[in-house]
Each structure stands twice: as C-alpha cells, then as structure tokens.
Amino acid sequence: MFDKIDELGVNAVRMLSLQSIAKANSGHPGLPLGAAPMTYVLYRNHLNVNPRDTKWFDRDRFILSAGHGSAMLYSMLHLAGFDLSIEALKNFRQLNSKTPGHPEYGVVDGVEATTGPLGQGLGMAVGMAMAETHLASQYNVNGISVMNHHTYALVGDGDLMEGISHEAASLAGHLRLGKLVVLYDSNDVSLDGPKNRSFNENIQKRFESYGWDYQRVEDGNDLNAIDQAITNAENNTVKPSIIEVRTVIGYGALNAGTNKVHGAPLCAEDMAAVKETLNWTLPDFEVPAEVYQRLNDTLGQRGAKLDAQWLLKVTSLNKMAPEIGTQFQLAMNGKLPADWREALPTYLAGTSEASRITSHTVIQALGKKVPQLWGGSADLASSNKTNMECEGLYSADNLSARNIGFGVREFAEAAAMNGIALHGGTRVFGSTFFVFSDYMRPAIRLAALQHLPVIYVLTHDSVAVGEDGPTHEPIEHLMSFRNMPNVTVLRPADPNETVAAWETAMTHTDGPTLLVLSRQNLAVLPGAGHETGHKVAKGAYVVQDVPEDKIQDGILIATGSEVNLALAAQAKLAAEDVAVSVVSVPSFELFQQQSSAYKRQVLPTGIHKRLSLELGTTLGWERFVGLEGKALGIDTFGASGPCGEVLEKFGFTVDQVVAQYLALEVENEQPAEIVQPQLKTVKAKN
C-alpha cells in the first residue's frame, strides 16, 4: 500500500519541521522526527477533511494534544493542501505569522483546537466526539446520515501524565465514544530525561480499565502496521481506541532517544545525521512534487468527494424532513430560533429566590425553545439546578438526551465543553460550585483564547454558603476571572437580572460567559420588568437614584446579593437625610465597553463619596470607587457558621454598611447645574 513516494512524504514532514525550527532557532524537533509516520498515515489514508473547504461540517477532527510538536502539524497541513504556504513555514514562531509556537485555532488553517497545555487536547477531543454522537442522534433521520465522522488525537507521555487525561479518558470510556481514536506517541522520554524518572504506568491496563480498546505498534516507522491499527480502531464503534505507537524521539539525530532532542533546534551535526539517515539531499524548504500529488490524489480527492456527497445528503434532509433540516441549518450556523426569547420569564416585585433557582427556570424555558442547547454538571446538578426536566441523561444508550453527567471531573468537563463548542452545532453549558472553578481554570483560559461561546453556571457564589466554611467559599474568584482576557463575568442581583444574564450569555458568541449565582434568596429589585435585560447588557445601571429634591451625597455600588443590602442601607441613610444612589454592576466587562457618557451617567464624576459592596476580594474595585472611595469586601478566607453570622463577621449588615459609608471623609464636587446659578447670582449683585 505504501511506496517510495510515501516514504518521501513522511520524510518531507520531518525535514520541513526541522527546517522551520532551525530558521526560527526555536521549537521542538523531537516529536516531529518520531511521530511524522503516524501523522502522515492518518492524513493520507484515514482523515476525511477537505483542504479546499476546511469548515465542511461533517469532516473528521484531528487534535495535536502534544501541541509543542506544532512544526509537524504545520508541515503536514502544508503538504496536504491547506492554506499554509512555504513562506508561512519559514516564519515559524515569528510575530504575527500563521505558524505560532503552539497550534492556535482561528489562526492556522486546518488547526481544530488551540493546544500546548498538555492533556487539554485529549479533553477537547472527548468533547468533539460527544458532539458528533449527539448531533448524529438528532439529525440522522430517514436513512440520511448527515453526521458521521471520527475524532482523532495525538498524545504524548506528558499528556497522559496530566490529571486531566485520567478524567477525560474515564468519561470517554463511560460514554463508549467509539469514534474517538487516540494515537499515543510512546517514546519513553520526557523533557527532563527518561520517562521512568516519574512515570511507569501500564497504559494498556489503565485504558482497558476505562473501557477503551488498546493496540500497540512496535515500530513507529512501520506505515502498514500503523495503517492497520487505525483501521481496526475505526471498525470498533463501541469503544474509544488508543494505539500505542512505539517511536524514537528525535529519530535519526545523534542524540535520538534522549531528552536532548526534545525542545531545542538541532545542532549542525545532528541535522547532518538526520539527513543522512533519511537520505535527504534537497535544499531547505523544497519538497518533491510527487509528494504533493500523492496527498492530493488521496486525502484531497477523498475529502472533496465526501464533501460533495454530504451536501447532497443535506439537500435530501431538507426535502424529506424540512423541519429537522431547518433546525440543522440553524445549528450548523450557530444561530438560535427566532422566538427563543419568548419563553423567558419576568419577575414582579415581592418575589424572592436564589439566582440558581431562577437559572433553573430559565434553563427549562430555553430547553423547550432551543433544541441545540445542552449541558450538565460535575455531579452537582441537584445543587447547581441545571437539569432540564424535560430531558433524560446523555449516555451511550440515550445519545439525543441533553443532560450531561460529567461526574466529579471539573477539568475534563470544561475541556470537553471547549471541544463541543469547537465542533459546532450545539450551545453547551457546564456547572459546578463557584469555588471549584479553580479546577476548570486552565480550560476556561483556553476557551477565552479560542473565543468559544461556552457558558459556565457557577453557583454558591460567596461566604453566604455559611456552614460549609472557607473550603467552599469563593473569595478571590470573581476578580481573578474578571482579569482574564475575553471572559465575561455576570453576577446577577435578582431574578430579573438572572434572566438577563442568561440572555446575554446566549447571545454572546465571542468568548466564554460565567454566570455566578447565589444559594441564598435574592429579592426582586425596584423597577422590575423587561427593561432589566437592556440594563444588564450595559454591565451597570442605577437601580435607585436619589430623590429629585435631594442633593446627592454619594453612591453605593454593589453586585449580586449585595445590591439588596445596598438598597436597605440606602433607605436607612435616607432616614438620616443622607441621599445616595444605588448602582448594580452585574458585569465589569460589559460596563467597561460602554461609552464614557453612559459611565458618567451611572457614576457621576463629581460624586467622589463611593462605597462598593461585594462578598469577595476588594482588589479591582478602585476603578469604580476611585482613590477617595472605599471597597467593602473580604480579603481573607471565609468562615464556617450560619449565614447571617458569617455575613456580620465580615461587615455585611445594614448597620455596618451605613457606618462604613458615614465614616468616609470625601468632599464631592458640586454638579455644574448647581454651580451655574450661584455664579449668575454673583454677577447680578455686581
């Protein structure tokens, strides 16, 4: 099946990778030299993609989880006909190039996921495989299969050492994701030295215990053996598959088989040794024309043919099942049904409930209107209130169900959500307690880097958790996520703000959204109604202004449950003839995006007497309270006790807030509309 041209193809992948690394004087040559054969076989014979239509929806997905081997992936994509030129390879790792140091989704044509943090690529591959099964169960009807593809990943020893690999592999085995195929570049070497310094697991027993199929290829250069193993894996549709391919890191180099070839350009002697081993005599960045032709005749023509056949299937679906066909088109294009907002509730004054409860109501409404919405929890659905009551549990026996049981696997949950979002066709949410978002953080960061519209439902938002104590009480989390680029954090203050927060999350398509929700009840704020949505979308707004006949003394600024506390403090201050406005700031990020005029309307520049209230760290509030104001918050860990007592301990009672405000010694500037008449009076006397 394989011939001299294919051997040239494998070596072209190797040499282009080495030449890119050498020109950049930066990169990782070890993996490309060892893993090029399995990558070439995968692309040549198995991967169903169309380099001329890289967004073809039913394509196979391939993730290089060992993202430090990016030079190999870029070389393979170039040879396969993707939009990645030789010039791009020559600019490897250079500023603003199409070939960054690690694969970046949306930057490099043909790259399906941003990878580099080891293990996360495997987690995203699991999510992609989940998405494929779910969409197939929804849209493969009347004998028409519009969704039928595989997900492949290439992992290394480092990937399988990472904790997320255990979480993700366990979940994949439990779900019996038979179209997930993992190639394991097994070379017994890690960055610091021999793998046995820290890792000696029996991979076969480990993965078979998860419910995976395991194969081993003894010679990583045996193209036929690799090809047969991948074929076997593809034919096993009831279990995910891992193929351990025994390779030599830095194959052909003088220091092959050692960590010396892992992460630094090869020296001249090493490069010469590789060329001699491979019998490579061409100048740098030159490739035999027959290699391009071979990949075009195999991968290129196969992908174009399957793409065209798929378009005919979609046409047939639209004719035979037009309602499902229309829904499929919306799902593929990431669009929501036109009437999706109609079921969203509005809450009237007098209602008081936890925002996690309101969120549950919203999820039920969205579940009925938005068939592409699905999601779940890290074994906390009964506490996070995320179950769709009209749906069952997504499983190998119920693939169309929309409740996902991620288990106590927060990191894998968030990584899988990224994979689901990258795959496309659904809108996904996941949940846990807010304090355990720490376990999700690396995957949330990758979601932000990739601009993925994933939604996190993070409940039990503060020390108001009470008796569970400091281990379960988030303190620094709000501000830390607010400081993460391209993340939108919403901490709603009442039921209507919670509805609006969900509405914002559903319409936000350029990055992740965190909904930070309470366990304690929140009363409906004044002015309840449909207008809340517009106000929340601006990130901050005046909940209750000062009376028209009063001169404003200051501003109380709050988020979440503390907005109602601010309103109670406002009333008590008013009884002492001190007029303050109350501002709700559900989202720092959205407020920062507003015009300067709107910001001044909410936080008038002349009012310097400002007190912020939030059950979390105070660092960051200075942007709103200014140098003369004060942030009332918590800069220590929490405490265990009844909620009311814990809140009092940290200064969050009405009397304590009023005392903190009155203790501020700030001289406000008089607004221009008050100063101007005084000037006119002076002129009249003259």
C-alpha positions in Angstrom: 0.0 0.0 0.0 2.8 2.4 0.8 5.7 3.0 -1.5 8.8 5.2 -2.0 6.7 8.3 -2.6 5.1 7.8 0.8 8.5 7.4 2.4 9.4 10.7 0.8 6.2 12.2 2.2 7.0 11.1 5.8 10.5 12.5 5.4 9.2 15.7 3.9 7.1 16.2 7.1 10.2 15.6 9.2 12.5 17.9 7.2 10.1 20.8 6.8 9.6 20.7 10.6 13.3 20.7 11.3 14.0 23.5 8.8 11.2 25.6 10.3 12.6 25.1 13.7 16.2 25.8 12.6 15.2 29.0 10.8 13.3 30.2 13.9 16.1 28.9 16.2 13.3 27.8 18.4 11.0 24.8 18.6 10.7 21.1 19.4 12.3 18.7 16.8 12.0 15.5 18.8 8.3 14.8 18.3 8.2 15.6 14.5 11.0 13.2 13.9 9.4 10.4 15.8 5.7 10.9 15.1 5.7 12.0 11.5 5.0 8.5 10.2 1.7 8.1 12.2 0.6 11.6 11.3 1.3 11.0 7.6 -0.6 7.7 7.6 -3.6 9.3 9.3 -3.8 12.2 6.8 -3.1 10.0 3.7 -5.5 7.2 4.4 -7.9 8.0 7.1 -8.6 11.6 7.9 -11.7 12.8 5.9 -11.1 16.5 5.5 -11.3 18.8 2.5 -8.4 21.3 2.4 -10.5 23.4 0.0 -13.4 23.5 2.4 -12.0 23.4 5.9 -15.3 24.2 7.6 -17.1 21.3 6.0 -19.3 20.3 8.9 -19.1 16.5 8.7 -15.3 16.4 8.4 -13.1 14.4 10.8 -11.4 16.3 13.5 -7.7 15.9 14.4 -6.2 17.5 17.5 -2.5 17.6 18.2 -2.7 17.4 22.0 1.1 17.4 22.2 1.0 20.9 20.9 4.7 21.5 21.2 5.0 19.4 18.0 3.3 22.2 16.1 6.0 22.3 13.4 5.0 18.8 12.4 1.3 19.7 12.2 2.1 22.8 10.1 4.3 20.8 7.7 1.6 18.2 7.3 -1.1 20.8 6.7 1.1 22.5 4.0 1.8 19.2 2.2 -1.9 18.2 2.4 -3.0 21.4 0.5 -4.4 23.6 3.3 -3.9 27.4 3.2 -0.5 27.3 4.7 2.4 28.2 2.4 6.1 27.5 2.4 6.6 31.2 3.4 4.4 30.6 6.5 6.6 27.6 7.4 9.6 29.9 7.1 8.1 32.3 9.5 7.5 29.7 12.2 7.2 31.2 15.7 7.6 34.7 14.3 5.4 37.6 15.4 2.0 37.8 13.6 2.9 34.7 11.5 0.4 32.0 10.6 2.6 29.5 12.3 2.7 30.3 16.0 4.8 28.4 18.6 1.8 26.2 19.5 -1.3 25.4 17.4 -3.9 28.2 17.6 -7.5 27.8 16.5 -8.6 30.5 14.1 -5.0 31.5 13.3 -3.8 28.4 11.3 -5.9 26.9 8.6 -6.7 23.3 9.4 -6.0 23.6 13.2 -9.0 22.4 15.0 -8.1 23.4 18.6 -5.6 25.5 20.5 -3.2 23.2 22.3 0.0 23.3 24.2 -1.1 22.9 27.8 -0.7 19.1 27.9 -3.7 16.9 28.3 -6.3 19.5 27.3 -6.2 18.4 23.7 -7.4 15.0 24.7 -10.2 16.5 26.8 -11.3 18.6 23.8 -11.2 15.6 21.6 -13.6 13.8 24.0 -15.9 16.8 23.7 -15.8 16.7 20.0 -16.6 13.0 20.0 -19.5 13.7 22.3 -20.9 16.4 20.0 -20.7 14.1 17.0 -22.7 11.4 18.7 -25.3 13.8 20.0 -25.8 15.5 16.6 -26.0 12.2 14.8 -28.8 11.1 17.1 -30.7 14.3 16.4 -30.2 14.7 12.7 -29.6 11.3 11.1 -33.1 10.5 10.1 -35.0 8.8 7.3 -31.8 6.8 6.4 -29.9 10.1 5.7 -26.6 10.3 7.6 -25.5 14.0 7.7 -23.3 13.4 10.8 -20.9 10.5 10.7 -17.2 11.2 11.3 -14.3 10.4 13.6 -12.3 12.4 16.1 -8.6 11.7 16.3 -5.9 13.0 18.7 -2.2 12.5 19.0 -0.9 12.5 22.6 2.5 12.0 24.2 3.7 10.8 27.5 3.3 14.2 29.0 -0.4 14.3 28.0 -1.0 11.0 29.8 0.8 12.1 32.9 -1.6 15.1 33.3 -4.5 14.6 35.6 -7.0 15.7 33.0 -6.1 12.7 30.9 -7.5 10.4 33.6 -10.7 12.4 33.9 -11.2 12.7 30.1 -10.3 9.1 29.3 -12.6 7.8 32.1 -15.5 9.9 30.8 -14.9 8.8 27.2 -14.9 5.1 28.2 -18.0 5.5 30.3 -19.8 7.1 27.3 -18.5 4.4 24.9 -17.3 7.0 22.3 -16.4 4.6 19.6 -15.5 7.2 17.0 -12.7 8.6 19.2 -9.2 7.3 18.2 -6.1 8.4 20.1 -2.6 7.9 18.7 -0.1 7.7 21.6 3.5 8.7 20.7 5.2 6.4 23.1 9.0 7.1 23.3 9.9 6.7 27.0 11.3 10.2 27.1 10.0 13.4 28.8 11.5 16.9 28.9 13.8 16.3 31.9 15.0 12.8 31.0 13.9 9.2 30.8 10.2 8.7 31.4 10.8 6.2 34.1 12.0 9.0 36.4 8.4 9.8 37.1 6.0 7.6 35.0 5.8 3.8 34.6 2.1 3.1 34.3 0.8 0.1 32.3 -1.0 2.1 29.7 -2.8 -1.0 28.3 -4.3 -1.9 31.7 -5.1 1.7 32.5 -7.1 2.3 29.4 -8.7 -1.1 29.2 -10.0 -0.5 32.8 -11.6 2.7 31.5 -13.4 0.7 28.8 -11.1 1.6 25.9 -9.7 -0.7 23.2 -5.9 -0.9 23.2 -3.5 -1.7 20.4 0.3 -1.5 20.2 2.5 -0.9 17.2 6.1 -1.9 17.9 7.8 0.1 15.2 6.8 3.7 14.8 8.2 3.7 11.2 6.1 0.8 10.0 3.5 2.6 7.9 1.5 -0.6 7.2 1.2 -1.6 10.8 0.1 1.9 11.8 -2.4 1.9 9.0 -3.9 -1.4 10.1 -4.1 -0.3 13.7 -6.1 2.8 12.8 -8.4 0.8 10.5 -9.0 -1.6 13.4 -9.8 1.3 15.7 -12.2 2.8 13.2 -14.0 -0.5 13.0 -14.5 -0.7 16.7 -17.6 1.5 17.2 -18.4 0.5 20.8 -15.2 1.6 22.5 -12.9 4.5 22.2 -9.5 3.4 21.0 -5.9 4.2 21.9 -3.0 3.0 19.8 0.4 3.0 21.5 2.9 3.6 18.7 6.5 2.9 19.9 8.7 5.7 18.5 12.2 7.1 18.9 12.2 10.8 19.9 14.4 12.7 17.5 14.7 9.8 15.1 17.9 10.0 13.0 19.6 12.6 15.2 22.9 11.8 17.0 21.0 12.3 20.4 17.9 10.4 19.3 16.1 8.7 22.1 17.1 11.3 24.7 15.6 14.4 26.1 18.4 16.4 24.4 16.3 16.5 21.2 13.0 17.4 22.9 12.9 21.2 22.9 15.8 22.9 21.2 16.9 23.2 17.5 19.2 20.5 16.3 22.9 21.4 16.0 24.6 21.2 12.6 26.0 17.7 13.3 22.6 16.4 14.4 20.9 17.9 11.3 23.5 16.3 9.1 22.9 12.9 10.8 19.2 13.2 10.2 19.7 14.0 6.5 22.0 11.0 6.1 19.5 8.7 7.9 16.7 9.9 5.7 18.8 10.1 2.6 17.5 13.7 2.1 19.5 15.8 -0.3 17.1 18.6 -1.3 17.7 22.2 -0.4 15.8 23.6 2.6 12.1 24.0 2.1 12.0 22.1 -1.1 9.7 19.1 -1.5 9.4 16.6 -4.4 6.3 17.4 -6.5 5.2 13.7 -6.3 4.6 14.2 -2.5 2.1 17.0 -3.1 0.5 14.9 -5.8 0.2 11.8 -3.7 -1.6 13.7 -0.9 -3.9 15.4 -3.4 -4.7 12.1 -5.0 -5.6 10.5 -1.7 -6.6 13.0 1.0 -7.6 15.8 -1.3 -9.7 13.9 -3.7 -11.3 11.8 -0.9 -12.2 14.8 1.1 -13.7 16.7 -1.9 -15.8 13.7 -2.9 -17.1 13.1 0.6 -17.8 16.8 1.0 -19.9 16.8 -2.2 -21.8 13.7 -1.2 -22.5 15.3 2.2 -24.1 18.4 0.5 -26.4 16.1 -1.4 -27.4 14.4 1.9 -28.2 17.8 3.4 -30.3 18.6 0.4 -32.2 15.3 0.8 -32.7 16.0 4.5 -34.2 19.4 3.8 -36.6 17.8 1.3 -37.6 14.7 3.3 -37.7 16.3 6.8 -37.8 20.1 6.3 -38.4 20.9 9.9 -35.3 18.9 11.0 -33.4 20.3 8.1 -34.1 23.9 9.1 -33.1 23.1 12.6 -29.9 21.5 11.4 -29.0 24.6 9.3 -29.5 26.8 12.3 -27.4 24.6 14.5 -24.5 24.4 12.0 -24.5 28.2 11.6 -24.6 28.8 15.4 -28.0 30.6 15.2 -30.8 30.5 17.6 -34.5 30.0 16.8 -36.2 33.4 16.1 -38.7 33.0 19.0 -36.2 31.8 21.6 -36.7 34.7 23.9 -40.5 34.3 24.2 -40.4 31.8 27.0 -38.1 33.8 29.2 -39.9 34.8 32.5 -40.3 38.2 34.1 -40.5 38.5 37.9 -42.7 41.0 39.7 -41.9 42.8 43.0 -42.4 40.6 46.0 -40.6 37.6 44.6 -37.5 36.4 46.3 -35.5 33.3 45.3 -31.9 32.2 44.8 -30.4 33.1 41.4 -29.6 29.4 41.0 -33.3 28.7 41.2 -34.1 31.4 38.7 -31.5 29.9 36.5 -33.2 26.6 36.7 -36.4 28.1 35.5 -34.6 29.8 32.6 -32.9 26.5 31.6 -36.3 24.9 31.4 -37.6 27.7 29.2 -34.6 27.6 26.9 -34.7 23.9 26.8 -38.1 24.0 25.2 -37.2 26.7 22.7 -33.6 26.0 21.8 -33.1 22.3 20.8 -29.3 22.8 20.3 -28.8 23.7 24.0 -27.4 21.0 26.2 -25.2 20.9 29.3 -24.7 19.5 32.7 -22.8 19.5 35.9 -19.8 18.0 37.8 -22.1 15.7 39.8 -23.8 18.7 41.3 -26.9 19.1 39.1 -29.2 18.9 42.1 -27.4 21.8 43.8 -26.5 23.8 40.7 -30.1 23.3 39.4 -29.0 22.6 35.9 -31.1 19.6 34.9 -33.6 20.0 32.0 -36.6 18.4 33.5 -38.0 17.5 30.0 -34.8 15.6 29.1 -33.0 12.4 30.1 -29.4 11.8 30.8 -27.0 11.8 27.8 -25.4 8.4 27.7 -24.3 5.7 25.2 -27.8 4.4 25.3 -29.5 7.8 25.1 -27.3 10.0 22.8 -30.1 12.5 22.0 -30.6 13.5 25.6 -29.4 16.9 26.7 -28.4 16.5 30.3 -24.7 15.7 30.6 -23.4 13.9 33.7 -19.8 15.0 33.7 -19.1 13.3 37.0 -16.7 14.8 39.5 -14.3 15.8 36.7 -14.4 19.6 36.6 -11.3 20.0 34.4 -12.4 17.4 31.9 -15.8 18.9 32.0 -14.5 22.3 31.0 -12.2 20.9 28.3 -14.9 18.8 26.9 -17.1 21.8 26.7 -14.4 23.5 24.7 -14.4 20.5 22.3 -18.1 20.6 22.0 -18.0 24.3 21.2 -15.2 23.8 18.7 -17.1 21.1 17.0 -20.1 23.3 16.5 -23.8 22.6 16.1 -24.8 23.0 19.8 -24.7 25.5 22.6 -23.2 24.0 25.7 -23.2 24.9 29.4 -21.5 23.3 32.4 -21.7 23.9 36.1 -20.1 23.4 39.5 -19.8 25.3 42.7 -18.0 28.6 42.0 -15.1 27.8 44.4 -14.4 24.7 42.3 -14.0 26.8 39.1 -10.3 26.6 40.2 -10.3 23.1 38.8 -11.7 24.4 35.5 -9.5 27.5 35.2 -6.9 26.2 32.6 -9.7 25.1 30.3 -11.6 28.4 30.8 -8.4 30.2 29.8 -8.2 28.1 26.6 -11.9 28.9 25.9 -11.1 32.6 26.2 -8.0 32.2 23.9 -10.2 30.4 21.3 -13.2 32.8 21.7 -15.5 29.9 22.4 -19.1 30.7 23.4 -19.3 28.3 26.3 -21.4 29.1 29.4 -20.5 28.3 32.9 -23.2 28.1 35.6 -21.2 28.6 38.9 -23.4 28.6 42.0 -22.8 29.0 45.7 -21.1 32.3 45.0 -19.9 33.6 48.3 -19.3 33.3 52.1 -23.1 33.2 52.3 -22.6 29.4 51.8 -22.2 29.7 55.6 -21.8 26.4 57.3 -19.7 24.7 54.6 -16.9 27.0 55.5 -13.9 28.5 53.8 -13.1 25.5 51.6 -16.4 26.1 49.8 -16.5 29.9 50.0 -15.0 31.7 47.0 -13.1 34.9 47.8 -10.6 35.8 45.0 -12.5 34.1 42.2 -14.6 37.0 40.9 -11.8 39.3 40.4 -9.4 36.7 39.0 -11.9 35.8 36.3 -12.6 39.5 35.6 -8.9 39.9 35.0 -8.8 37.0 32.4 -9.0 38.5 28.9 -12.1 37.8 26.8 -14.1 36.4 29.7 -17.5 37.9 30.6 -18.5 37.5 34.2 -22.1 38.2 35.3 -23.1 38.2 38.9 -26.9 39.0 38.9 -28.6 40.7 41.8 -32.2 39.4 41.5 -34.4 37.1 39.4 -34.7 39.5 36.5 -31.0 40.2 36.4 -30.5 36.4 36.3 -32.8 36.0 33.3 -31.0 38.9 31.6 -27.6 37.3 32.4 -28.7 34.1 30.6 -30.0 36.2 27.7 -26.6 37.9 27.5 -24.8 34.5 27.7 -26.9 33.0 24.9 -26.2 36.0 22.6 -22.5 36.3 23.3 -20.6 34.3 20.7 -17.0 35.7 21.1 -15.9 34.1 24.3 -16.9 32.3 27.5 -19.5 33.6 29.9 -19.5 32.9 33.6 -22.9 33.1 35.4 -22.1 33.5 39.1 -25.2 32.5 41.1 -26.3 32.5 44.7 -27.6 29.9 47.0 -29.3 32.5 49.2 -32.6 34.2 48.2 -32.5 37.5 46.3 -35.5 39.8 46.3 -36.7 41.4 43.0 -35.2 44.9 42.7 -37.2 48.1 42.2 -38.3 48.8 38.6 -38.7 45.1 37.7 -39.6 44.3 34.1 -38.4 43.6 30.6 -36.1 46.7 30.7 -33.8 44.8 33.1 -32.3 42.9 30.1 -31.2 46.2 28.4 -29.7 47.4 31.7 -27.8 44.2 32.4 -26.4 44.2 28.9 -24.7 47.5 29.7 -23.0 46.0 32.7 -24.1 48.5 35.3 -27.0 50.8 35.9 -28.7 52.9 38.6 -31.1 50.7 40.5 -32.5 53.5 42.6 -31.5 57.2 42.2 -31.7 59.9 44.8 -35.0 61.8 45.1 -35.2 64.8 42.7 -35.4 67.3 45.7 -32.3 66.0 47.3 -28.6 66.7 46.6 -26.7 63.5 46.0 -24.2 62.7 48.8 -22.7 59.5 47.4 -23.1 56.2 45.6 -23.4 52.6 46.9 -22.1 50.2 44.2 -22.8 46.5 44.5 -23.1 43.2 42.7 -25.2 40.1 43.3 -26.8 39.6 46.7 -25.2 42.8 48.0 -27.4 45.0 45.8 -30.4 44.4 48.1 -28.1 45.1 51.0 -27.2 48.4 49.4 -30.8 49.3 48.9 -31.5 48.6 52.6 -28.6 50.8 53.6 -29.8 53.5 51.2 -33.2 53.5 53.0 -31.5 53.8 56.4 -29.2 56.7 55.2 -32.3 58.4 53.7 -33.9 58.3 57.2 -30.8 60.3 58.4 -31.3 62.7 55.4 -28.3 61.3 53.5 -29.1 60.8 49.8 -27.2 58.1 47.9 -27.9 56.3 44.7 -27.6 52.5 44.4 -25.8 51.1 41.4 -25.8 47.4 40.3 -22.8 46.2 38.4 -23.6 42.7 37.1 -20.7 42.8 34.7 -17.4 44.7 34.9 -16.6 43.7 31.4 -19.8 44.9 29.8 -19.8 48.2 31.7 -16.2 48.9 30.6 -17.4 48.5 27.0 -19.9 51.4 27.3 -19.4 55.0 26.2 -17.8 57.5 28.6 -21.1 59.4 28.6 -23.0 56.4 29.9 -20.4 55.6 32.5 -20.6 59.2 33.8 -24.4 58.8 33.9 -24.2 55.8 36.2 -21.2 57.0 38.2 -21.2 60.9 38.0 -17.6 62.1 38.1 -18.4 64.8 40.6 -19.6 62.3 43.2 -16.4 61.1 45.0 -18.1 59.6 48.0 -18.5 56.0 46.9 -18.7 52.7 48.7 -18.6 49.3 46.9 -20.1 46.2 48.4 -19.1 42.7 47.3 -18.5 39.4 49.1 -15.1 38.9 47.6 -11.7 40.4 47.4 -11.5 44.2 47.1 -8.6 44.4 44.6 -10.0 45.8 41.4 -12.9 47.9 42.9 -10.7 51.0 42.9 -11.6 51.5 39.2 -15.1 52.4 40.3 -14.8 53.8 43.8 -11.7 55.9 43.0 -8.9 57.0 45.3 -11.3 58.6 47.8 -13.9 55.9 48.0 -13.8 52.6 49.8 -14.3 49.0 48.9 -16.1 46.8 51.4 -15.2 43.3 50.8 -13.3 40.2 52.1 -9.5 40.0 51.8 -9.2 36.9 53.9 -10.6 33.4 53.6 -14.2 32.8 54.8 -15.5 31.1 57.9 -17.9 28.3 58.8 -21.1 29.3 60.6 -24.7 30.2 60.0 -25.0 32.6 57.0 -26.2 35.6 59.0 -23.4 35.3 61.5 -20.8 34.9 58.8 -22.1 38.0 57.0 -22.0 40.0 60.2 -18.4 38.8 60.9 -17.3 40.3 57.6 -19.2 43.6 57.9 -22.2 42.9 55.6 -25.2 44.0 57.6 -27.2 47.2 57.0 -25.9 48.9 60.1 -22.3 48.1 59.3 -22.7 49.3 55.7 -24.2 52.6 56.9 -21.4 53.1 59.4 -18.8 52.4 56.7 -20.4 54.9 54.4 -20.7 57.6 57.1 -17.1 57.1 58.0 -16.0 58.2 54.5 -14.5 61.7 54.5 -14.8 62.8 51.0 -15.7 66.2 49.5 -17.8 65.9 46.5 -17.7 68.4 43.6 -20.9 70.3 43.1 -22.6 69.4 39.8 -22.4 72.1 37.1 -26.2 72.6 37.2 -25.9 73.7 40.8 -22.7 75.8 40.4 -24.0 77.8 37.5 -27.0 79.5 39.2 -24.7 80.6 42.0 -22.3 82.3 39.5 -25.3 84.1 37.9 -26.4 85.4 41.3 -22.9 86.8 42.0 -22.9 88.6 38.6 -26.3 90.1 39.3 -25.1 91.6 42.5 -22.2 93.2 40.7 
